[in-house]
Amino acid sequence: MSTVTLKHVYKVYENTEKGTGSAKAAVSDFCMEIQDKEFIVFVGPSGCGKSTTLRMIAGLEEISDGEILIDNKVVNDVAPKDRDIAMVFQNYALYPHMTVYDNMAFGLKLRKIPDIKRDKLGNPVLDSEGKQIPIMRKYTKAEIDEKVQAAAKILAIEEYLHRKPKALSGGQRQRVALGRTIVRKPKVFLLDEPLSNLDAKLRATMRSEIIKLHDQLGATFIYVTHDQVEAMTMGTRIVVMKDGLVQQIGAPQELYDYPINTFVAGFIGTPQMNFFDGHITPDGKLKFANNQEITLSASAMAAFDADKIGKGLDIIMGIRPGDLKVVESDSNMTVRAKVEVIEALGNETIIYSNLDVNADNTLEKSPTSITASAKLKKNPQRKSEIILAIDEEAIHLFDRETHVSIRK
């Protein structure tokens, strides 16, 4: 079992600038139970606290308050080397003067493992009470070679073992960095934005490699990224963070379908969700964006909290670009928009338009900008007017004051 538990964990940095003596919380009240063999992804914008949380789990950052447990053992005061974790960094952190083999073996040469005292023939040595004598010993050369060769085979880098890092590509270097952690067989793998230095195509390939590696090793992975595509494709559960606070924890599809607030809704999903200020009435009339109006059916309204809507509520409506469809005629679930920019990607067309059909076309995002993603036989022309049908089952409503979802 390789579980990780965070109980009300805080990280506060003292601000000594200009003698203010104030403090800033980089991470606030982080609570989570990570189960054995999970692939957890911390995601959020720069400065949200995701890497700080990872470093606290690793022991590289001291926690200000709370508890961190690995396999139900509190490790607050345990040195990083004794936590049985392995960390992969963004910059690979390989020794340039060593071969791939020596880079992977280096950590093993320094570590000691529990064993029993033996004589020259390899037989156990007993104490005066006839009990075996426990000792800590270094790995033998044969044990190190076996572990390095096994890790190299998993990562398909056997032919590079005698090269130095400068003779490797970015993807190969990342495999070596992963290999250095695999040889130790740690309880928990910590990965801090390991793919951010790679190009887009190689990043996609390495995503698949890391997913397969997780399945093959059957270990607990905690992965930090600012890329929501990586989070959606790799994690069994995702932790969305903002300003040091956990916004929502859940499976990728759960966060996509049921975001708890506008931040999660806007951060998860590409292209980003459309948001519009509006007002909804109990009978489903939703007026928004330059006084355009749609009417939700009773079944669609049943998904939302009627008590919160009351006699009417100022809301933020969210709709994903893929839940909009270009149609030929108006209905009670359509809006009109003026096309600003077309991105024809082959398999889909992304249409950037504006619900204020009388506004001058501009590339600047306005409160009435709307993005649609669809498969079209014929793309509309710039500055033309189109009709967009909204999938009422896919509408998200958020309280305009709190930005929290009013979905049941």
N, C-alpha and C positions, 0 to 999 in steps of 0.2 A: 504493500500500500504506500502511495506517495501523495498524501493530501496536504494542502496548504490552507490555513485558516487565518484570516485577518479580522481582528476584533477591535473596532473603534480606533483604527490607526490614524495618527496625525503626524504631519511633518511641518514644523513651524521654523522659519528662518528669521532670526533676529535682524532687524534693519537698523544698522548703526549709522547710516548716512545722515549728515547734518545734525547729528546728536539727537535724533527724534526718539530713539529707543523703542520704536514701534516694531511690531512683528507681523510677518506675512505667512499665512498658512498655504503651503504648496499642496498639501493633501489634508482633507478634513473628513474625519469620521468614516473612514473606509472600512466597510464590513463585507466579508464574503467568505464562503466556503468553496474551495476548489477541490473537486473529487479526483480520485486516482484515475490516471490515463486521460483526463480531460485535455482539450486544446483550448485554452483561454486566450482571448485577444483583448488587450487594452487599447482602445482607440479614442482619438480626440485631437483637437488642434494643438499646435505647439504651445507649451506652457501650461497644459491642463493637469499635469501631475502624473502622467502615465509612467514615464521613465523613472521618476522619483519613487513611485510605488514599487517598481521592479527592483530598483537598487536597494530599497529597504528590505525586500524579501531576500535579496542576495547578501545583505549585511554590509553593503558598501555605503549605505546611508544610515545614520542612527535615527531611530524613530523618536518622536517627541512625546508620544503618548500611545497607549494601546498595547496590543499583543500580536505577535506573529507566531504561528505554530506550524511546524512541519512534522507530519505524522504524529499529531497531537502532543508534540513536545515544544514548549515555549523556547524560541531561539533568539529572543531580544538581545541577550548578552553573549550569544555564541558567535565565535569568529567565522568569517565567510568560509574559510577552508574547512571548517568542521560542520558546515550545514549540509554537506553532501548535495550541493547544487552545482550546475555548470552554466556559464553564461557565454553567449555569443554576441559580440559587439558589432556595431555598424561598420567600423573601419577594419574588421577582420583581426587586427592585433596579432599578426604573425611575426615571428622573428626572421628578418630578411636574410641573416647570415646562416640560417639553418635550412636543411632540406625539409621537404614535406614530412618525411618519416620522422625526423628529429623534432619538428614542431609538434607532431601528434604524440610523440613519446615523452616529450619534456615533462609534462605534468605528472606522468606515471613515475618517472625517475625520482621525483621529489616526494611522492606520497608514500606513506607507510600503511600497511594493512595488518589487522590482528591475526595472530597465528599462535602456535605453541612451540616451545623450545624443543629442538631436536639434536641428536648426536650426529656424528659424521656420516653415519649410515642412514640417517633420515628417520630414526626411531624416536618416539617421544621421550623426553627426559622428565622424570617424575620427582616431585619434592619429597620431603621426609614423611609426608602423610600419604604418599602414593598418588597424588593428584598431578595432573598435567600443569605445566608452568606457562601461563599466557605471556606473550611478548608481542611487540610491534616490529615488523620487518619490512624491508623494501621489496619491491617487485623484482623478480629475477629477469635476466635478459630474455629468456624464453617466454615468460609470461607477458612481457611488454611487447615482444614481436608478435605473439599470437593476437593480442588485443588490437594492435595497430593494423595488422593484415586483415583482421575481421572487419574493422571499421572502414578500411580502404575499399574492401569488396562491396560493402553496403552502399558506399557513396560513389562507386565506379571511378576511383582515382588510383587504382593500383599501379598504373603505368607512370604515374607522376611522383611516386614516393622518393625518387632520388633527385628531383628537380628542386630549385629554390623558388620562393614565391614570385620573384620578378619574372620568371619564365612561365607564369600561369596567367590565364584570363581571370576576369573578375568573378565569373561563376565558379571556376576551379578553386580560386582562393577562398570563396565562401564555403565550398565543400570541405576544404581543409580545416577551416575554423569550426565547422560542424563536427568534423572527424575528431578534432582535439577534445571535444566534449563527450563524444560517443564512447571513446576508449575508457573513460572513467566509469561509465554506467551510473550516472548520478540519479538521485531520486527525482529531481526536478530540473528541467531545461528552461533557462531564461534567455529569451532572444530579444535584443533591443534594436529594432529597426534594421534587421540584418540585410535587407534587400534594397535599401534606399540608394545605394551607390551603383546599382546595376541599371542597364538600359531596360526599356519597357518589355521587349521580347524576352530577354533573359530573366527578368523579374517574374514573368508569367511562368516560365519553365521552372524556376526555382521554387515558386509557390507549390507547384505540383510535387516537386521533389521533397519538400519539407513535409507536406501532407502524407506522402507515402512513407517517409522516414518515421513520422509519428506513429503510423499504423504498425510499422515493422518493429519498432522498439517497444511499443506499449507503455510509454512513459508519460509523465505529466509535463505538458508544455505550457509556458506562459509567454506570450508573444506581444511585443509593443509595436504599434505602427500608427501613422497618421493617415494612412491610406485605407479608406473605407472599403475599397474593392478587396484588398487583402483580408480585411476583417471578415467580410461577408463570405469569402470563398474558403477561408482556412479554419475559422473558429467553430468549435462545438457550442461555445457561448461567447458572447461579446460583452465587454464592459465599456460603456460610453461615458467619457469623463469630460468635464468642463470646469475650469477655474478651481481645480482641486477637489471637486465634488463628483461623486458617481451619479450620473443622470438616470441610467437604466442598465439592467443586466438581463440578458436573455439570449435565446437562440437567434441566429441571423434572420430567419424568416419572421420570427416573432417581433423583432425590432422593426423590421420593414413593414409588417402589416399592422402592428399595434404600437406605434411610438407613443411614449408617455407625455411628451411635450414637443414644442415646435423645434427645439434644438436637435433632439434625436431625429425627428421627422426630416429636418433639413440636412442633417449630416449623413444619414444613411440613405443611399440610393443615388444613382446616376442616370440621367441628369437629375439635378436637385428638384425636390418637390416645389410646386407653385404655392404661394401663400397670398391670400387676399383678406383685407379687413372687410367685415360684413356684419349683418344683423339677421338673426333667425327668429322666426315666430313659431309657436307651438304647432301650427298647422303645416309647417315645412317650407314656408316661403323664406327664401334666402336671398337677400338683396346685397349686392357687393359690386365693387369695381365699376365705377362710372355709372351707377344706378342700374346695371344689368341685373336680371333676376332669374332664378330658377326655382322650381318647386319640387321638393323631395316627397316621395311616396310615404305612406304610413309604415311600410316595412323597412324602408331606409331610416326613417326617424326612430324606429324601435331600437336601433343600435346605440342611441345616445341617451344620456341621463335627462329625463323629462323634468326632474326636480330642478336641475341646474339651469335648464332653458327657461323654466317658469313661464312668465307671460311674454318673454322675449329676452334675447341675450345678444350683446355685442360679442362677436366671435372672430377668430381667424380661421378661414377655410383653407384646407390644404388638399391639393390633388396632384398626383404624380403625372408626369408627362405621358407615360404609357397608358394612362387611364383616360386620355382624351382622344377623340376620333374625329377626323374631318368628314363632315356629312354634307348632303345637298340641300336639306331643308330644316327650318326651325322647328323646335318643340319646346316643351316646358323644362327640358334639361339641356338646352343648347345656349351658347353665347356666341357673339360675333367678335372677330378679332382682325386686326390689320397686320399683315405679314411684314416683318422687318428683315429677318435674315433666314436663309435656308441652308442647312447643312445636309447634303445628300451623301450618306455613308454607304450606299449600296444595299445593305440588308435592312436599313431603316432610314427615315428622313426626320431630322430634328428641325422643328419650325419654331423660331423665336418671333413672337408677335405681341400685339398690344390690344387689350380690351377697350382702350379708349381709341375708337376707330377714327376720331377726328384729330387726334394728336399727330404732330409731325413725327415722322419716323426717326428714331434715334437708337444708337447702340447702348445708351445708358439704361440701366435697369430701373424701372419705375414701379410704383405700387400697383400698376395695372398690367405689367409685363406678364406674359404667359408663354410657357414652353410646352410644345406637344412633341411626342415621339411616336411615329407611326410608319407602317409600310404603305406606300402609295404607288399607284401605277403611273400617276402624273403629278409632279410637284407643282404647287401653286407658285405664282409669280410674286416677286417682291412688290410691296405696296398694295397688293390685292387684298380683298376682304374675304375671309373664310368663316365657315360656321363650324364650331367645335362642340361635339356632344360629350357631356360629362357622365361618366359611369357613377351613378349615385351610390352604388354599394362600395365604391372606393374612396368616397369623400371622408376627409378627416376634419373634425371640428375641435377647436381649442378655445378656451376662455381667453378673451383678449386681454384681460387684466393679469391673469396668472400665467398664461401661455401653456397651461396644462390641458391635456385631452379631456373632453367631456364624454368620450365613449364609455359605455357601461363596462 
